[in-house]
Amino acid sequence: MEEKQLYGALTVYRERGAYLRRLEQFEKAKGSYDEAFKNAPDDVRMLTGRSQVCADAVQPVQAYADAELALKLEPHNMNARNMQARAMYTMSDFERSVVMNYRGARVRRQPPYFTEGINQGVETIQDCIGVNAGNVMVEFLPLIKKLEAAHPLGEESQKPLHVSRIPKPEKKRKLTQMQARKHLTLSRVLAMKYLGPMAYDKFFLQHLTSDPRLTSANSGGSKELKLVVKEALRSLTERQDMLRAQRPYYTIRLSEKAESKHQNKYKDAVLIKERDIGARTSERLLKQIEKSLREMRVMDVIAQAERMQLFLDNKTPRTLPDKDIYIDRLYRAVGEAYLAQHRLSYTLSERGNRRRIAFLMGLPVGRPKSFDSVMANYPYKFIDIKQATDKVTATLEMCENSTMKCWLMYELARLLCTQKNYALAKFYAKRCQREAQEISNVTWWLNGLFVLMSGDMQQGNANEVRIQVEEAYEYSKKLQDPERVQAFLSKCAEMASETVSADERKAVIQRERQILGVMDDVQKVDTSVLFKRMSTVPTGRRFSVLPRKPEAGESRAERRRRRQRGLSVIPGPEQALPPAPKSGTLGFQIFDI
């Protein structure tokens, strides 16, 4: 059954669109006009109404097309001519819009739509090419001369003699930290000047485009949300570009310079006050970090350092002139905190000190609880390690401060070492050492060396560790208190020279996989079943099909010693028997006589 045609559909949808346009619901209004266009595409009132809606919704191309179509149907329609002139103004073609408004004003004086369009267009043209144009050209004259010198017009462009068939990717020059900050600040300032409070909506939408929460399991809903965000951001950006074309930024700057001297004095006083508050806040945060460092609370040092870094990120060299000095002091303290972990304790046992070294170097550590102060104050952070690596890499690319570079490269090397990417971790640790050597910072040089040692100790490179310990032993003499670090280095060299017992079960599983990989499908199934049956047999009674070394003390296992008499086979894997029962009465013990 076909859907019944709505009676008077053109009038219904056209009037509904006009009503929604007055309520400033432009998307719904345009939808209604589209429905009316489907029913009667040659209605002039509908075309002029849709043109007005598109002009209000900052879609000037569609508005101009509708107005032109209406003029083809009725060449003397003044409403369509007014909509065409308004669309030309929205597309930043100010001269042509003024001409069209003058032509319309000769025919119709009232309502004063054409007169308003003339005044608006003339004012915009005066802003663009009026008194301010001379100052702008004088300011840009050195740049124009520089471009002319770089690309002289008289010289003919020489054609390359040989064109390579291998395409070369275009190398885009990356922005420095200062340039990126200037671009971000300028974009935010322009948005605030032209959009007003709507600039915060634009910032929110820009942040939302890269928000991982926008992608969810509901793929249909995610796509719809992304389209809504993209369309809203496009509309705001086009509106800002249109407003900027109507009133260039240098006219705003000129009007701001013409402010009263009392307002300029007030701004200078506010800037001085902001600098004073920023300096006092930085000193207070640094004193908290130094206090935590004296008390050997590394976890608190790192947390307070992150808080201070967030504070410094919101400051510019204009609002905080000594920003670089504070960054240097901050990351020198962070380096001291990281280095303070690498020490031996004279209250711990030999086993405790070895466990501390294994913990700091990334070696496997048992599960029992530890009351070690280093492990208790280690800066744990439960984060996505890949996301943290990407964030540190992006920050390192724009970083300019040398001490902060040392910290970033140390963090990156440590994260890569955690991910078992030892080659790249070694590269960044060496870069950290090189950067620290250039600024004569012994602390960060030793921190980079400890990351190198961590990777080599995890891989079992005893010779590399020995060479690094000898180099660090000489370099640590530049410290004020080198004995603590030197004792730690000696113990690291001693642990690295010892043979580490490998996990035999992992080697057996790997050998089983290699054996199964060279077999056909039928033999593979039978052999895998055989391997599973072998794994259930106790280690002492297992037939040694796979090559392995005999385990020491196997014959004197506790279960074998305490097994029941008369039972020749002990089923299942080997387990320790429960201890003898003890009485709950103090001073009384049940003995097995």
Secondary structure, DSSP 8 states (H G I E B T S, - for coil): ------TTHHHHHHHHHHHHHHTT-HHHHHHHHHHHHHH-TT-HHHHHHHHHHHHHTT-HHHHHHHHHHHHHH-TT-HHHHHHHHHHHHHTT-HHHHHHHHHHHHHH--SSTHHHHHHHHHHHHHHHHHSTHHHHHHHHHHHHHHHHHHHS-SSS-----S---SS----------HHHHHHHHHHHHHHHHHHHTTHHHHHHHHHHHHT-GGGS-S-HHHHHHHHHHHHHHHHHHHHHHHHHHHHS-HHHHHHHHHTS-HHHHHHHHHHHHHHHHHHHHHHHHHHHHHHHHHHTT-HHHHHHHHHHHHHHHHT--TTT-TTHHHHHHHHHHHHHHHHHHTS---SSS-HHHHHHHHHHHTT----SS----HHHHTS------HHHHHHHHHHHHHH---HHHHHHHHHHHHHHHHHTT-HHHHHHHHHHHHHHHHHTT-HHHHHHHHHHHHHHHHHHT-HHHHHHHHHHHHHHGGGSSSHHHHHHHHHHHHHHHHS-----HHHHHHHHHHHHHHTS-HHHHHHHHHHHHHHHHS-GGG----S-----TT-TT-HHHHT--TT-----SS----------SSTT------
